[in-house]
């Protein structure tokens, strides 16, 4: 079902990656003991398609989308921006680790 969403988006030159957490939430919300996975189509419609549409209308230039879970809900974001902020926080962590190592070394030399 998510492949159908991606095929539709591909016609507009848009890609959508769905995190494992988002897939888990979709499965959780889309499964019913009595009906099995039949409600999953409706959940994908409301949680993915509708959210992608809303995001796209506000960010028409964004072509690489990411569906992830935030505060128990699926949110759509700019995948490229998410990767940049992840890389930046990795760089910040590396810089902090390097500074701590330098501080420790200078204390040892005193």
Residue, then its C-alpha position, 0 to 999 in steps of 0.5 A: x500500500x505504501x508502494x502505491x503512495x510512492x508510485x503516485x508521488x513519483x509522478x510529481x517527482x516526489x519520494x517518500x521514505x517511511x521510518x520503521x517507527x512510522x510503519x509500526x504505528x501504521x500497523x498498530x493503528x491499522x490492525x483490528x482483531x475482527x477485521x484483520x488488516x483491512x482498516x490499514x488502507x484507511x489509516x494510510x490514507x489519513x496518516x500518510x496521504x493526507x499528511x503528505x498533501x498538507x505538507x506539500x501544499x505548504x512546501x511545494x519545492x520539497x521533493x524528498x519527504x520523510x514520514x516519522x513518528x513524533x509525539x505518537x503521531x506520524x509527521x511528514x518532513x523534508x528528508x534533506x533537512x532532516x539529514x542536514x540536522x542529523x549530520x549537524x548534531x553528529x558534528x556537534x557531538x564530535x566537536x564536543x567529544x574533541x573539546x572534552x578530550x582536549x580539556x582532559x589532556x590539558x589537565x593531565x599536562x598541568 
